[in-house]
Amino acid sequence: MGVELEPSALPPRALSRPVEETARLVRADPRVTALVPGFDAPFFQAGLAGYSDGAMRLVARAHGAPFCVTEALLDRTLINGGKGRRKEDPDLIASEVGMGDLDENRAVGLDDHPIAGQIMGSEPDEIARGSEILAGMGYEVIDLNLACPVKKIRRRARGGHFLAHPDAAIDLLRAVRAAVPASIACTVKLRRSYDDTPEMAHAFERIFDAAYECGYAWSTVHCRTVEQRYAGPGRWEFLRDLCARHRDRVVFGSGDVWTVLDIFRMMDACGVQGVSVARGCIGNPWIFRQAREMMAGRPPVGPSIAEQRDVLLQHYRFSEVIHGARRTGRHMRKFGIKFARHHPRAAEVKADFIRCETSEEWAGVIERHYGALAEARAANDGWAPAVVTDASTAAAMEDADTDCGPADGACG
């Protein structure tokens, strides 16, 4: 199933004040910063299957993301020494794309911390072992995924399917918290229910309560059901009710965060302490810079062509280190078509990125659409970076036709 990447048919969101005022007033919750120093703003980059690898995270960091979550790592893959132990190690990635020395990398902005290692599995014993491995890899937070609507594997629950099995889900919560040292925070990613039946709503409440009773620092709650997957609007009113009933708990919100404006809309409308930015940050690391600008009372401005070029080249270079030269051309194609929506000739750029398979072809697209001649052409056409608005974002997304392909997925 493809992942919808457009804010289609969203209901109006009732706000108590202008979004700019909310942005100026909100700050990171002190309970969060006390547990995770450096998590200094009330938003973060979600874990996104097939997208949020080390390359995407480092680019987000450079643009103001205070905290990132890895893709969901399978406990068995970790136990067997698979990619989670190699390609998701935050210090290894930073050292390989940088200069090899962690302190030097931090000095030049190649620091992939603070970060949550997200884990997913089926059996308490295995998920405990996987969590121990993640804890030893330097993650500040271990995040248990009970949200991703992946298919069941050989009739075994995984991810969001545990929301239909609260006793088993609570066993996983206890196993992870017991396995991870007390000095490392544990968190959980949930959806609002498995489906819309009263039975499943009650199951969510049991799991949600159990997480805090087990000592989990916060939950991130996506406001769609597992059965919904990514289709249709999320129910922000569910998050509003949940937060109103549990004012003593840290709850982060997820779902229908498409632009920087939505970050602060969700905080106002739902009362969450922070916002998980998922599909809205694919091909848009500037959303984090824009959020910080709004918090400082400045308007959120889109990227210039030169800024787009620099990020595209940086993202490609990081990805090549992680995935190898042969795979990176095709891997980066799906990012290119997302980045295209910022360009004044979005449809044309997207079409050229679709055809990219090699580094040479990628370089050609960059030169053709982001080089000096392209900058001059855009200036002659009267194009310049604009303040982000709902209308401008919707138009850019429509021009770029940014739906994911059938092979892509997202668990944010």
C-alpha positions as CSV (number, residue, x, y, z in Angstrom):
1,M,0.0,0.0,0.0
2,G,1.3,3.4,-0.9
3,V,1.5,6.1,1.8
4,E,-0.6,9.2,1.1
5,L,1.6,12.3,1.3
6,E,-1.1,15.0,0.8
7,P,-3.2,16.7,3.4
8,S,-6.5,15.6,1.8
9,A,-9.9,16.5,3.1
10,L,-8.7,17.6,6.5
11,P,-11.4,18.9,8.9
12,P,-11.1,22.4,10.3
13,R,-9.1,22.5,13.5
14,A,-10.5,24.6,16.4
15,L,-7.7,26.9,17.8
16,S,-7.8,29.0,20.9
17,R,-5.4,31.7,19.4
18,P,-3.4,32.5,16.3
19,V,-0.9,29.9,15.5
20,E,1.9,32.5,15.6
21,E,1.0,33.3,19.2
22,T,1.2,29.6,20.2
23,A,4.6,29.2,18.5
24,R,6.0,32.2,20.5
25,L,4.6,30.8,23.8
26,V,5.4,27.0,23.7
27,R,8.6,25.5,25.0
28,A,10.0,22.1,25.6
29,D,8.5,20.4,28.6
30,P,11.0,20.5,31.5
31,R,10.3,16.9,32.3
32,V,11.6,16.0,28.9
33,T,14.7,18.1,28.9
34,A,15.5,16.8,32.4
35,L,15.5,13.2,31.1
36,V,17.0,13.9,27.7
37,P,19.4,16.9,27.7
38,G,19.4,18.5,24.2
39,F,15.8,17.8,23.5
40,D,15.2,21.5,23.7
41,A,12.2,22.1,21.5
42,P,8.6,20.6,21.5
43,F,8.9,18.7,18.2
44,F,11.1,16.0,16.7
45,Q,11.7,13.8,13.6
46,A,9.7,10.6,13.8
47,G,10.9,7.1,12.8
48,L,9.8,6.5,9.2
49,A,10.2,3.0,7.7
50,G,12.3,3.3,4.5
51,Y,13.2,6.9,5.1
52,S,14.6,8.0,8.5
53,D,18.1,6.5,8.2
54,G,21.2,8.2,9.5
55,A,21.5,10.4,6.4
56,M,18.0,11.9,6.8
57,R,18.6,12.3,10.5
58,L,21.9,14.2,10.1
59,V,20.3,16.5,7.6
60,A,17.4,17.2,10.0
61,R,19.8,17.8,12.8
62,A,21.6,20.5,10.7
63,H,18.3,22.3,10.3
64,G,17.2,22.3,13.9
65,A,15.7,18.9,14.8
66,P,16.4,18.5,18.5
67,F,15.6,14.8,18.7
68,C,15.2,11.9,16.2
69,V,13.8,8.4,16.3
70,T,15.3,5.6,14.2
71,E,13.3,3.4,11.9
72,A,11.7,0.5,13.8
73,L,14.4,-2.1,14.3
74,L,13.3,-5.7,14.6
75,D,14.5,-7.4,17.8
76,R,15.6,-10.6,15.8
77,T,17.6,-8.5,13.4
78,L,19.5,-6.9,16.2
79,I,20.1,-10.2,18.0
80,N,21.4,-11.7,14.8
81,G,23.8,-8.8,14.1
82,G,21.8,-7.3,11.2
83,K,21.6,-3.8,9.9
84,G,20.4,-2.3,13.1
85,R,23.8,-2.9,14.6
86,R,25.6,-1.5,11.7
87,K,23.6,1.1,9.8
88,E,21.7,2.5,12.7
89,D,24.5,3.0,15.2
90,P,24.4,6.8,15.5
91,D,28.1,7.3,16.5
92,L,29.3,5.0,13.7
93,I,27.3,6.8,11.1
94,A,28.5,10.2,12.3
95,S,32.1,9.1,12.3
96,E,31.9,7.6,8.8
97,V,30.3,10.6,7.2
98,G,32.6,12.9,9.1
99,M,36.2,12.8,10.3
100,G,36.2,9.7,12.5
101,D,36.5,11.5,15.8
102,L,33.2,12.0,17.7
103,D,34.2,15.3,19.3
104,E,35.3,16.7,16.0
105,N,32.1,15.6,14.4
106,R,30.0,17.3,17.0
107,A,31.9,20.5,16.4
108,V,30.9,20.4,12.7
109,G,27.3,19.4,13.3
110,L,27.5,15.7,12.6
111,D,26.1,14.6,16.0
112,D,23.2,12.2,15.8
113,H,22.2,12.8,19.5
114,P,20.0,12.8,21.4
115,I,18.2,9.9,19.7
116,A,15.8,7.1,20.3
117,G,16.4,3.6,19.1
118,Q,13.0,2.2,18.2
119,I,12.4,-1.5,18.6
120,M,9.6,-3.8,17.4
121,G,9.1,-7.5,18.0
122,S,6.7,-10.2,19.1
123,E,8.1,-12.1,22.1
124,P,9.0,-10.6,25.5
125,D,12.3,-12.5,25.8
126,E,13.5,-11.5,22.3
127,I,12.5,-7.9,22.6
128,A,14.2,-7.7,26.0
129,R,17.5,-8.9,24.4
130,G,17.1,-6.5,21.5
131,S,16.5,-3.6,23.8
132,E,19.7,-4.5,25.8
133,I,21.6,-4.4,22.5
134,L,20.2,-1.0,21.6
135,A,20.9,0.4,25.1
136,G,24.5,-0.6,24.6
137,M,24.8,1.3,21.3
138,G,24.5,4.7,22.9
139,Y,20.9,5.6,22.4
140,E,19.5,8.1,25.0
141,V,16.0,6.6,24.7
142,I,14.6,3.2,23.8
143,D,11.2,3.5,22.1
144,L,8.8,0.5,21.8
145,N,6.8,0.5,18.6
146,L,3.2,-0.6,19.3
147,A,1.9,1.5,16.4
148,C,3.1,0.5,13.0
149,P,0.3,-1.2,11.0
150,V,2.6,-3.8,9.4
151,K,1.1,-7.1,8.4
152,K,1.2,-10.0,10.8
153,I,4.1,-12.3,10.3
154,R,3.0,-16.0,10.5
155,R,0.0,-15.0,12.6
156,R,2.2,-13.3,15.2
157,A,1.4,-9.8,16.3
158,R,3.8,-7.0,15.7
159,G,3.7,-3.3,16.1
160,G,0.2,-1.9,16.1
161,H,-1.4,-5.3,16.0
162,F,-0.5,-5.6,19.7
163,L,-3.2,-3.0,20.4
164,A,-5.7,-5.7,19.9
165,H,-3.9,-7.9,22.5
166,P,-3.5,-5.7,25.6
167,D,-2.1,-8.5,27.9
168,A,0.6,-9.3,25.4
169,A,1.3,-5.7,24.8
170,I,1.8,-5.0,28.5
171,D,4.1,-8.0,28.7
172,L,6.3,-6.3,26.0
173,L,6.2,-3.0,27.9
174,R,7.4,-4.7,31.1
175,A,10.1,-6.7,29.3
176,V,11.6,-3.7,27.6
177,R,11.6,-1.6,30.8
178,A,13.1,-4.4,32.8
179,A,15.9,-5.0,30.3
180,V,16.9,-1.3,29.8
181,P,19.1,0.4,32.5
182,A,17.2,2.8,34.7
183,S,19.4,5.6,33.4
184,I,18.0,5.3,29.9
185,A,14.4,6.5,29.3
186,C,11.9,4.2,27.8
187,T,9.0,5.5,25.6
188,V,6.2,3.9,23.6
189,K,4.7,4.7,20.2
190,L,0.9,3.9,20.0
191,R,-2.1,4.4,17.8
192,R,-5.4,5.5,19.2
193,S,-6.8,2.0,18.9
194,Y,-6.7,-1.1,16.7
195,D,-10.1,-0.2,15.3
196,D,-13.1,2.0,16.4
197,T,-14.9,-0.6,18.5
198,P,-15.5,0.0,22.2
199,E,-13.5,-3.1,23.0
200,M,-10.4,-1.8,21.2
201,A,-10.8,1.6,22.8
202,H,-10.7,0.0,26.2
203,A,-7.7,-2.1,25.2
204,F,-5.8,1.2,24.3
205,E,-6.6,2.6,27.7
206,R,-5.2,-0.4,29.4
207,I,-2.0,-0.3,27.4
208,F,-1.6,3.5,27.7
209,D,-2.0,3.3,31.5
210,A,0.3,0.4,31.9
211,A,3.1,2.2,30.0
212,Y,3.2,5.0,32.7
213,E,2.8,2.5,35.5
214,C,5.8,0.6,34.2
215,G,7.9,3.8,34.3
216,Y,7.8,4.9,30.6
217,A,8.7,8.6,30.3
218,W,6.2,9.5,27.6
219,S,4.0,8.1,24.9
220,T,3.7,9.3,21.3
221,V,0.1,8.7,20.1
222,H,-0.8,8.6,16.4
223,C,-4.4,9.7,16.1
224,R,-5.5,7.1,13.5
225,T,-6.4,3.5,14.2
226,V,-4.2,0.5,13.0
227,E,-7.0,-0.4,10.5
228,Q,-6.9,3.1,9.1
229,R,-3.2,2.8,8.4
230,Y,-2.5,6.2,6.8
231,A,-5.8,6.9,5.0
232,G,-8.2,9.6,5.9
233,P,-7.9,12.4,8.5
234,G,-6.5,11.7,12.0
235,R,-8.7,12.5,15.0
236,W,-7.1,15.3,16.8
237,E,-10.1,15.4,19.1
238,F,-8.9,12.0,20.5
239,L,-5.6,13.5,21.4
240,R,-7.3,16.5,23.0
241,D,-9.5,14.3,25.2
242,L,-6.6,12.0,26.1
243,C,-4.4,14.9,27.2
244,A,-7.3,16.6,29.1
245,R,-7.8,13.4,31.1
246,H,-4.1,12.9,31.8
247,R,-2.6,16.3,32.5
248,D,0.1,14.7,34.7
249,R,1.5,12.6,31.8
250,V,3.8,13.7,29.0
251,V,2.0,12.9,25.7
252,F,3.4,13.6,22.2
253,G,1.0,13.8,19.3
254,S,1.3,12.4,15.8
255,G,-0.8,12.5,12.7
256,D,-1.6,15.1,10.0
257,V,1.4,17.3,10.6
258,W,2.1,18.5,7.1
259,T,3.6,21.9,7.6
260,V,5.3,23.9,10.3
261,L,2.0,25.5,11.1
262,D,0.5,22.2,11.9
263,I,3.1,21.6,14.7
264,F,1.8,24.5,16.7
265,R,-1.9,23.9,15.7
266,M,-1.6,20.4,17.2
267,M,-0.1,21.8,20.4
268,D,-2.9,24.3,20.8
269,A,-5.8,22.1,19.7
270,C,-4.7,18.9,21.4
271,G,-2.7,20.0,24.5
272,V,0.2,17.7,23.7
273,Q,3.6,18.4,25.1
274,G,5.3,17.9,21.8
275,V,4.7,16.9,18.2
276,S,6.2,14.0,16.2
277,V,6.9,15.2,12.6
278,A,6.6,12.3,10.2
279,R,5.5,12.5,6.6
280,G,5.7,16.3,6.8
281,C,9.5,16.2,7.1
282,I,10.2,13.9,4.2
283,G,12.1,16.1,1.7
284,N,11.5,19.0,4.0
285,P,14.2,19.3,6.8
286,W,13.5,23.0,6.8
287,I,10.3,22.4,8.8
288,F,12.5,22.2,11.9
289,R,14.3,25.5,11.2
290,Q,10.9,27.1,10.4
291,A,9.5,25.9,13.7
292,R,12.4,27.5,15.6
293,E,11.9,30.7,13.6
294,M,8.3,30.8,14.6
295,M,9.2,30.2,18.3
296,A,11.5,33.2,18.0
297,G,8.7,35.3,16.5
298,R,9.9,35.3,13.0
299,P,7.9,34.1,9.9
300,P,8.7,30.6,8.5
301,V,10.4,31.0,5.2
302,G,10.9,28.3,2.6
303,P,14.3,27.3,1.2
304,S,16.1,29.1,-1.5
305,I,17.4,27.2,-4.6
306,A,20.9,27.4,-3.2
307,E,19.7,25.9,0.1
308,Q,17.9,23.2,-1.7
309,R,21.0,22.3,-3.7
310,D,23.2,22.2,-0.6
311,V,20.8,19.8,1.2
312,L,20.3,17.6,-1.8
313,L,24.1,17.2,-2.2
314,Q,24.7,16.7,1.5
315,H,21.9,14.1,1.8
316,Y,23.2,12.2,-1.2
317,R,26.8,12.2,0.2
318,F,25.6,10.9,3.6
319,S,23.4,8.2,2.0
320,E,26.3,7.0,-0.2
321,V,28.4,6.4,2.9
322,I,25.7,4.4,4.5
323,H,24.2,2.5,1.6
324,G,27.1,2.4,-0.9
325,A,27.5,4.0,-4.3
326,R,25.6,1.4,-6.2
327,R,22.4,1.5,-4.2
328,T,22.3,5.3,-3.4
329,G,21.1,6.5,-6.8
330,R,17.9,4.5,-6.6
331,H,17.5,5.0,-2.8
332,M,17.7,8.8,-3.1
333,R,15.2,8.9,-6.0
334,K,12.2,8.8,-3.6
335,F,13.7,11.7,-1.6
336,G,14.4,13.7,-4.7
337,I,10.7,13.7,-5.7
338,K,9.8,14.9,-2.2
339,F,12.4,17.7,-2.3
340,A,11.1,18.8,-5.7
341,R,8.0,20.4,-4.3
342,H,10.0,23.3,-3.0
343,H,11.3,24.2,-6.5
344,P,9.6,26.8,-8.7
345,R,9.4,24.1,-11.5
346,A,8.3,21.3,-9.2
347,A,6.7,19.0,-11.7
348,E,9.7,19.2,-14.1
349,V,12.2,18.5,-11.3
350,K,10.2,15.6,-10.0
351,A,10.1,14.0,-13.4
352,D,13.9,14.3,-13.7
353,F,14.5,12.8,-10.3
354,I,12.3,9.8,-11.1
355,R,14.7,8.9,-13.9
356,C,17.8,9.1,-11.7
357,E,19.6,5.8,-11.0
358,T,23.3,6.8,-10.8
359,S,25.4,9.5,-9.1
360,E,26.1,11.0,-12.5
361,E,22.4,11.3,-13.3
362,W,21.8,12.8,-9.9
363,A,24.6,15.4,-10.4
364,G,23.1,16.3,-13.7
365,V,19.7,17.0,-12.2
366,I,21.2,19.1,-9.5
367,E,23.2,21.2,-12.0
368,R,20.3,21.6,-14.4
369,H,17.7,22.6,-11.8
370,Y,19.8,23.9,-8.8
371,G,22.9,25.4,-10.4
372,A,23.8,29.0,-11.2
373,L,21.8,29.1,-14.4
374,A,18.7,27.7,-12.7
375,E,19.0,30.3,-9.9
376,A,19.2,33.1,-12.5
377,R,16.2,31.7,-14.4
378,A,14.1,31.6,-11.2
379,A,15.1,35.2,-10.3
380,N,14.2,36.4,-13.8
381,D,10.8,34.6,-13.4
382,G,10.3,36.6,-10.2
383,W,10.5,33.5,-7.9
384,A,11.9,33.9,-4.3
385,P,11.6,31.9,-1.1
386,A,8.2,32.7,0.4
387,V,6.7,32.6,3.9
388,V,5.1,29.2,4.5
389,T,1.3,29.2,4.2
390,D,-1.3,26.5,3.9
391,A,-2.1,27.7,0.3
392,S,1.6,27.7,-0.8
393,T,2.3,24.3,0.7
394,A,-0.8,22.7,-0.9
395,A,0.1,24.1,-4.3
396,A,3.7,22.9,-4.1
397,M,2.7,19.4,-3.0
398,E,0.1,19.2,-5.8
399,D,2.7,20.4,-8.4
400,A,5.3,17.8,-7.2
401,D,2.7,14.9,-7.1
402,T,4.4,13.6,-4.0
403,D,2.6,10.4,-3.3
404,C,4.8,7.5,-2.2
405,G,5.3,4.6,-4.5
406,P,3.8,1.2,-3.7
407,A,7.1,-0.1,-2.3
408,D,7.4,2.7,0.2
409,G,6.3,2.7,3.8
410,A,6.1,4.9,6.8
411,C,5.5,4.1,10.5
412,G,5.4,7.7,11.7
